[in-house]
């Protein structure tokens, strides 16, 4: 069995400041969990919106990587990073 992490990361396709998705964390302290929004996806400059799936964490830097369904040069999505 893998050890259970005290921090979980995820995305929402909708919601956030612009209702175009978020990256969030859930941090555990004892039996309580605290949610933090790490990034809101705006519809500006082709940065990408509507996260398509979860994120992958680079354990050495804490940077999170993921993809969006919309945005980018052709409007077909982007690869993004969220840095600590």
N, C-alpha and C positions, 0 to 999 in steps of 0.2 A: 504494500500500500504506500502511495506517495504521501509525503507530509503535507498537511493543510496549510496554505499560505495565510498570513495575517493581512495581506492586501490582495484584493481581486480587482481586475480591470475589465471594463466592458464598454460597449457603445449603445447609443440609441439612434434609431433612424430618424426619428422626429423628436421634437422637444428642444429645450435650450432657448437661448436668447432670441434666435431667429426662426425657431421651429424647423431647423434643418439638420438636427442631430447634435450629439455630444459624445465626448469620451469621458468616462467617469471612473472613480475608484471607490471601492468599499474597503474600509480599514476596520479591523477587529481589535477591540480592547476588551478582554474577558468575554462576556456573552453578548456585548453590544457591538453593533456595526454602525459606522459613520460613512455617509456618502459625500463625496466631493466631486464637483464637475471640474475636470481638468482642461477641457477645451469645448468651445461652442463653434459650430460650423456656420460661418456667414456665407452669403451669396455675393462675394465681392472678388474681383480680380481673377476669377477662374480658379480660386483656391480649392474648390471641391465642397460638396455638400452631400448629405445623406450617407453616412458611413454604411458600408456594404456588409461588413462582418466584424468580428472581434478584433482585438489588437494582439500583437506579438511584442514581448518585452525583451530588450537587450539587457540581460542581467548585469553586464559589466558597467553600463552607463545609466540604466534606468529609462532609456529612451523607448517610447512605444511607437510601433509602426502599424499602419492599417491602410485600407482603401476606401474610396468613396464611389458611389454609383453615378454621380453627376459632377461636372466641372472639368477643369483642365483645358488644354489647348483645343481639343475637339468636342468638349462637352460630354465626354464619355466616361469620366471618372479620373481620379488621381490616386497616387500613393502619398500618404502624409506621414509626418512624424510629430510626436508630442514629446518635448524634452522636459526633464525635471527642473 
